[in-house]
Amino acid sequence: MRSSYSNPMSDRSLSTEHSVAVPLLSVVICTYNRASLLVKVLESLCKQTLPAERFEIVIINDGSTDDTETAANVYAKKLPLRYFYQRNAGLASAKNHGLFASRGDLVFFMDDDDVASEVLLEEHVKTHLMFPAQHYAVLGYTALSPEISGNPLMHFVTEIGCFLFSYPSLKNGEVLDYSYFWGGRSSCKRSFLLEHGVFNPVFRFGAEDIELGYRLSKHGLRVIYNRNAISIMVRKMDFDAFCHRLERQGASSYVVSRLHPEEEIQRWTDTIDLDKNWAAINGDYDAIVRSARHLDSIANLKLSSGFELDDVTRDLTYRGYWIAFRACKLKGAVKSRELYSASFNSRATEIVIP
C-alpha cells in the first residue's frame, strides 16, 4: 500500500533528530490471554498508512498462559515489533513497562481487542504535529465492529449509558480535560509522562488512566479529540462479564477517591454519599442484577429469532442495564472500601485492587 503520509518528519517534528532506527511513535499493547484477538490487532497494524520505519509495536505480555508469545513472534517478521514478558502484575504495571521500553517521542496505548483503521497511527501523529507542546495528548475514536454493534448491551454501554465509551457528546478537534485521557485509545508525548508521572501500579484494572490524567492535569495536560483516528473494538462482552468489569472499575474508582480527596474527583468517582447510595439498594442488589440479566436475555432472544426490538422491550432493557450497572459499581466501591480500611488498619503500605 502506498502511504498517503508523504512527509512524516516535517519541520514541525517533535524531535530535531530522528534516524530510521528510532521511531517517532511507539504503539504499546498490553495483553493478557487474548492471543486470538491480538493476532487481529497486529494484522491491522500491518496496513497502516504511516510508514513502518516511523513506528514500533511494543507488546507487553502480562503473564499470559496462552499463545501470546507465538503470535508476537509471527508478527515480528512483518512489523517493527518488540516483545516483553512480565509476571502478571496488572494493567498499570504493564503500561509502565511499555512506556519505559518505548523509544518513540510519542506513545500510543492501544487495547488488545481493538483493530486499527488504516490511518489510525497517521492521524495520531498528525494531531501531535499540530499540537507539538508537551502537555497535549490525543484521544482517538473507537467504534464497535458491525458484528457486535447491534448487540443491545454493547450499544447501550457505548451510545446510551456510556459505561464503556462516552463519545456522543464530543466534537472533532475539541480540547478536553484529564477525564478524557482514556486508556487504549490515547497517545501522548513520552517525555511528558517520564517527567511528570507514570501509572500507579496499585491499579491492576480500571481508573489507572484517569488517575494519571488527573495528576498530569496539574502540569497542564490537555486532550485533543481526533474523530478520524479510528480503532474498532471486536470483542463482545456479555451481561455477567460487564457486571464484573464494573465491579472492578468501582473498586478502582474508590481508591482514586482516597488518593485524591478533591471534590471534583469525588464527583468523578461517584463516591459522594456512598453509604447512603449503597444502603438504598443493598437488600435488593441480587434482584436488580437478576432482573437486568433476564431482560438482556429476552432482548437477545428476540434478535436471534429474527425479530426487531420493540420500544417497550428496548426501554425496559436499557432501564434494567442502567440500574444494574450502577449497582455493580457501587458494590465494587464498597468492597474496595472494606479492603482499603482493612489494609490501612493493618498498616499495609500498598493497596492492591483485584
C-alpha positions in Angstrom: 0.0 0.0 0.0 1.3 3.4 -0.9 1.4 5.7 2.0 -0.5 9.0 2.0 1.8 10.2 4.7 4.5 11.5 2.4 6.4 13.7 4.8 6.1 12.4 8.3 9.1 14.3 9.6 8.4 17.9 8.6 10.0 21.0 10.1 7.3 20.7 12.8 8.8 17.4 14.0 8.6 16.7 17.7 12.2 15.8 17.7 15.1 17.6 16.0 16.9 14.3 15.2 15.4 11.1 14.0 17.1 8.2 12.3 15.5 5.3 10.6 16.4 3.2 13.7 14.5 5.5 16.0 10.7 5.5 15.6 8.5 8.6 16.0 5.6 6.6 17.5 5.6 3.7 19.9 2.4 1.6 20.0 2.2 0.0 23.4 -0.1 -3.1 23.6 -0.6 -4.6 27.0 -2.2 -8.1 26.8 -3.3 -10.9 28.9 -4.6 -14.2 27.4 -6.1 -12.8 24.3 -3.8 -14.3 21.6 -6.6 -14.8 19.1 -7.6 -11.1 19.4 -4.0 -9.9 19.4 -3.5 -11.5 16.0 -6.3 -9.4 14.6 -4.8 -6.2 16.1 -1.4 -6.9 14.7 -2.7 -7.8 11.3 -4.5 -4.4 11.2 -1.2 -2.7 12.1 0.4 -4.2 9.0 -1.8 -2.0 6.8 -1.0 1.4 8.3 -0.5 4.5 6.1 2.2 5.7 8.5 5.4 4.2 7.1 6.7 1.2 9.1 10.0 3.0 9.8 8.2 5.7 11.7 6.6 3.5 14.3 7.3 0.5 16.5 5.0 -2.0 18.3 5.8 -2.8 21.9 3.9 -5.8 23.3 3.8 -6.4 27.0 2.7 -9.9 27.9 1.3 -9.5 31.4 1.7 -13.2 32.4 -0.4 -14.8 29.7 -0.6 -18.6 29.6 -1.9 -18.9 26.0 -0.2 -18.4 22.6 0.6 -14.7 23.0 4.3 -15.2 22.6 3.8 -17.3 19.4 1.5 -14.6 17.9 4.1 -11.9 18.7 6.9 -14.0 17.1 4.9 -14.5 13.9 4.2 -10.8 13.5 7.8 -9.8 14.5 8.6 -10.9 10.9 6.0 -8.5 9.5 6.2 -5.5 11.8 8.8 -3.4 13.7 7.8 -5.3 16.8 9.4 -5.8 20.2 8.1 -8.2 22.8 8.4 -8.3 26.5 7.1 -10.7 29.1 6.4 -9.9 32.8 4.7 -11.9 35.6 1.1 -10.9 35.9 1.0 -7.6 37.7 -1.9 -5.8 36.1 -2.6 -3.1 33.6 -0.9 -0.1 35.2 2.3 -2.1 35.7 2.2 -3.4 32.1 1.7 0.1 30.7 4.7 1.4 32.7 6.7 -1.5 31.3 5.7 -0.5 27.8 6.4 3.2 28.4 9.9 2.5 29.7 10.7 0.1 26.8 9.4 2.5 24.2 11.8 4.6 22.0 9.4 6.9 20.2 8.8 10.6 21.1 5.1 9.6 21.1 3.5 6.7 22.9 0.1 5.4 21.9 -1.5 3.0 24.4 -3.7 0.6 22.3 -6.0 -2.1 23.6 -5.6 -5.7 22.6 -9.2 -6.0 21.4 -9.2 -3.1 19.1 -8.2 -3.3 15.4 -6.8 -0.3 13.7 -8.2 1.6 10.8 -5.5 2.1 8.1 -5.0 5.8 9.1 -5.1 5.3 12.9 -1.4 5.9 13.6 -1.1 8.6 10.9 -4.0 10.6 12.4 -2.5 10.4 15.9 0.9 11.7 14.6 -0.8 14.5 12.5 -2.6 15.8 15.6 0.6 15.8 17.7 2.3 17.7 14.9 -0.5 20.3 15.0 -0.2 20.5 18.8 3.6 19.9 19.5 3.6 21.2 23.0 4.5 18.5 25.6 1.2 18.8 27.5 -1.1 17.9 24.6 -2.4 14.3 24.3 -4.7 12.9 21.6 -7.9 10.8 22.0 -9.0 8.7 19.1 -12.4 7.3 18.3 -13.3 3.7 19.0 -16.2 2.2 17.1 -17.9 -1.2 17.5 -17.4 -3.7 14.8 -20.5 -4.5 12.7 -20.6 -7.9 14.3 -21.3 -6.5 17.8 -22.7 -3.1 17.2 -26.3 -4.4 17.1 -26.0 -6.1 20.4 -28.3 -4.4 22.9 -25.7 -4.3 25.7 -22.8 -3.1 23.6 -25.0 -0.4 22.1 -26.2 0.7 25.5 -22.7 1.0 27.1 -21.2 3.0 24.2 -24.1 5.1 23.0 -26.7 5.4 25.7 -25.5 4.8 29.2 -21.8 5.4 28.2 -20.4 3.0 30.8 -17.7 1.9 28.3 -17.2 4.9 26.0 -18.6 8.4 26.1 -18.3 9.7 22.6 -21.8 11.0 21.7 -21.2 14.4 23.2 -17.7 15.0 21.8 -16.9 17.2 18.8 -14.0 16.6 16.5 -11.0 18.8 17.4 -12.4 19.6 20.8 -9.9 20.3 23.6 -10.8 18.1 26.6 -9.7 17.7 30.2 -7.9 14.9 32.0 -11.1 12.8 32.3 -10.8 12.0 28.6 -7.3 10.6 28.9 -8.8 7.2 28.1 -6.5 4.1 28.1 -6.5 2.1 24.9 -7.2 5.0 22.6 -5.0 7.8 23.7 -1.5 8.9 22.8 0.9 11.4 24.4 4.4 12.7 24.5 6.6 10.1 26.2 8.8 12.8 27.8 5.7 14.4 29.5 5.0 11.2 31.3 8.6 10.5 32.2 8.9 14.0 33.7 5.6 14.4 35.4 4.2 11.0 36.3 3.6 7.4 35.2 0.8 4.9 36.0 0.2 3.9 39.6 0.8 0.2 39.8 -1.8 -0.2 42.5 -4.4 -0.3 39.7 -4.5 -3.7 38.2 -7.6 -2.8 36.2 -9.6 0.4 35.8 -9.1 4.1 36.6 -5.3 3.9 36.1 -5.7 6.2 33.1 -7.9 8.9 34.6 -5.9 8.8 37.9 -2.7 9.5 35.9 -4.5 12.1 33.8 -5.6 14.0 36.9 -2.0 14.1 38.2 -0.8 15.3 34.8 -3.5 18.0 34.7 -1.5 19.7 37.4 1.1 20.1 34.8 -1.2 21.4 32.1 -2.5 18.2 30.4 -5.0 18.8 27.6 -6.5 16.1 25.4 -7.3 16.8 21.7 -10.1 14.6 20.2 -9.5 13.3 16.7 -12.6 11.6 15.4 -10.6 10.3 12.4 -8.1 8.3 14.5 -10.4 5.3 14.4 -10.0 1.9 16.0 -12.6 -0.8 16.1 -13.5 -2.9 19.1 -14.0 -6.5 18.1 -14.7 -8.2 21.5 -18.3 -8.5 22.6 -18.9 -8.6 26.3 -21.9 -10.5 27.8 -24.0 -9.2 30.7 -22.2 -11.0 33.5 -18.7 -10.1 32.2 -19.7 -6.5 32.0 -21.1 -6.6 35.6 -17.8 -8.0 36.7 -15.9 -5.3 34.8 -17.9 -2.6 36.5 -17.3 -4.0 40.0 -13.6 -3.8 39.3 -14.0 -0.3 38.0 -16.0 0.7 41.1 -13.2 -0.8 43.3 -10.5 1.2 41.5 -12.6 4.4 41.5 -12.9 4.2 45.2 -9.1 4.0 45.6 -8.8 7.1 43.3 -11.2 8.9 45.7 -8.9 8.1 48.6 -5.7 9.1 46.8 -7.3 12.4 45.7 -9.8 13.9 48.2 -10.6 16.9 46.0 -14.3 17.4 45.3 -14.1 17.0 41.6 -12.5 13.6 42.0 -15.2 12.6 44.5 -17.8 13.5 41.8 -16.0 11.7 39.1 -15.6 8.5 41.1 -19.2 8.8 42.2 -18.2 8.1 45.8 -20.1 11.0 47.4 -22.8 9.6 49.6 -21.5 6.1 49.0 -23.0 4.7 52.2 -26.4 6.2 51.5 -26.5 5.0 47.9 -25.4 1.5 48.8 -27.9 1.2 51.6 -30.7 2.1 49.3 -30.0 -0.9 47.1 -28.1 -3.4 49.2 -31.0 -5.5 50.1 -32.2 -5.6 46.5 -28.9 -6.0 44.8 -29.3 -9.6 43.7 -32.8 -9.0 42.4 -31.7 -5.9 40.5 -28.9 -7.8 38.7 -31.1 -10.9 38.1 -33.9 -8.7 36.6 -31.5 -7.0 34.2 -29.9 -10.3 33.2 -33.4 -11.6 32.4 -34.3 -8.5 30.3 -30.9 -8.9 28.5 -31.7 -12.5 27.7 -35.2 -11.6 26.3 -33.8 -8.9 24.1 -31.1 -11.2 22.7 -33.5 -14.0 22.2 -35.8 -11.7 20.1 -32.9 -10.6 17.9 -31.6 -14.1 17.4 -35.1 -15.2 16.4 -35.2 -12.6 13.7 -37.4 -10.0 15.4 -36.8 -6.3 15.8 -36.7 -4.9 19.4 -39.9 -3.0 20.1 -39.8 0.2 22.0 -41.1 -1.3 25.2 -38.5 -4.1 25.3 -35.7 -1.8 24.4 -36.7 0.8 27.1 -37.1 -1.8 29.8 -33.8 -3.5 28.9 -32.0 -0.2 29.0 -33.6 0.8 32.3 -32.5 -2.6 33.7 -29.0 -2.1 32.5 -28.7 1.4 34.0 -29.8 0.3 37.4 -27.8 -2.9 37.5 -24.6 -1.4 36.2 -24.7 1.5 38.6 -25.3 -1.1 41.4 -22.3 -3.1 40.3 -20.1 -0.1 40.5 -21.4 0.7 44.0 -20.8 -2.8 45.1 -17.2 -2.7 43.8 -16.6 0.6 45.6 -18.0 -0.8 48.9 -15.8 -3.9 48.7 -12.8 -1.8 47.9 -13.5 0.4 50.9 -13.5 -2.7 53.1 -10.2 -3.8 51.7 -8.8 -0.3 51.9 -9.9 0.0 55.6 -8.5 -3.4 56.5 -5.2 -2.7 54.9 -5.0 0.7 56.5 -5.7 -0.7 59.9 -3.1 -3.3 59.5 -0.6 -0.6 58.4 -0.1 -2.1 55.0 2.0 0.0 52.6 0.2 -1.0 49.4 -3.4 -1.4 48.5 -3.8 -3.9 45.6 -7.0 -3.7 43.5 -8.0 -7.2 42.4 
